[in-house]
């Protein structure tokens, strides 16, 4: 059995919120460079160049790359042999978000009630997904999610008879309907199977995968490649101004499901699909 | 990309008619900010005959909710937000004389009709490039609805603010034109 103090968690979350918003992942920067070589639209090329410049300014000057610094989404894996001491884990995470969004000059975009719409003023609460795993460490992923892209996602409870082609067509249709809204080039997260909430969770979680890494199952990796080709044939291009770079990656995750159904969820990540992670080790009691 | 066309605000009808979809434009002068909540209040003001925070005639509105500025900054990160959420409100502001909107993403047929009828342009700024765009903003001042925080109406002075004409006053739409050009079977 090990233990970890909540102060350590607060401090880690604070730093991750800031880091995620200032520093774009090197995998996405590499994706931009690769897209620059393939893009044919002059406006598309100009857009890609400006996106690279924007990420460089954000990193060098320690400012948010995008004004939508997102709702803080966290994926937390807690080892079953780890004991959190000094307070509640959820409150510690929210305190870290509160401090990070304040100290990092990040925009507070969360409203307390979806109907009344009064800003909470500190970007809390975060959306937190917990997973209990073997071991005695705490793995934290902070993935701030902007809503320009979040609003463009979709869920379809497909019939089993629609099969793979039905699922793929829904993905392509969702990207086409989104057009320039989610700030292409996008990362497309796809979750298939489980129940409706499991599929949407998988779609969101798949956005954490590094650009260029395919699903380890070859059959699914092929589906990802075909989907990427199909969405890039839509012509939407960088920012929707036309071009061959609509998406940098399509990530597919699947889960067993019920004989009667095939939930298909699409979660779109913008060109600034931000996520950063840390593993905290507990101390021996 | 085409050579940039420089324009100064106010955006008069003469200037509106000189720009077409796909044009690369650098805007200098005063522009105003406003997004979801501010638009809702402005429409209520028009309906109740209350003064707007600024006269819409020949003005440009930028759909943005910036991050807080650090001590040495004019404004924080300041890229465009999705314009479609303003579709319910934009036709009324265009009827009041608004001639320019800056945002990102698709617009409704009602907005495009109002633009054609009254003469207005929809410009696109690069979504997500908030750090880069902030460098072209010379000054920023909250002039209305401070309680809305990032959604407050601000008066910005900009210098060579980079945009692309997405929809012109004739309704030509870069989203349709560009997509058709690069769509493959």
Interface residues (C-beta under 8 A of the other chain):
Chain A: X40 X41 X42 X43 X45 X46 X47 X50 X51 X53 X54 X55 X57 X58 X61 X63 X64 X65 X66 X67 X68 X69 X105 X106 X107 X108 X109 X117 X119 X121 X146 X147 X148 X151 X179 X180 X181 X183 X233 X234 X235 X236 X237 X239 X240 X241 X242 X243 X244 X270 X271 X272
Chain B: X1 X22 X24 X37 X64 X65 X66 X67 X68 X69 X70 X73 X76 X77 X78 X79 X81 X82 X84 X104 X105 X106 X124 X126 X127 X128 X129 X130 X131 X132 X134 X135 X149 X150 X162 X164 X166 X174 X175 X177 X178 X179 X180 X181 X182 X183 X184 X185
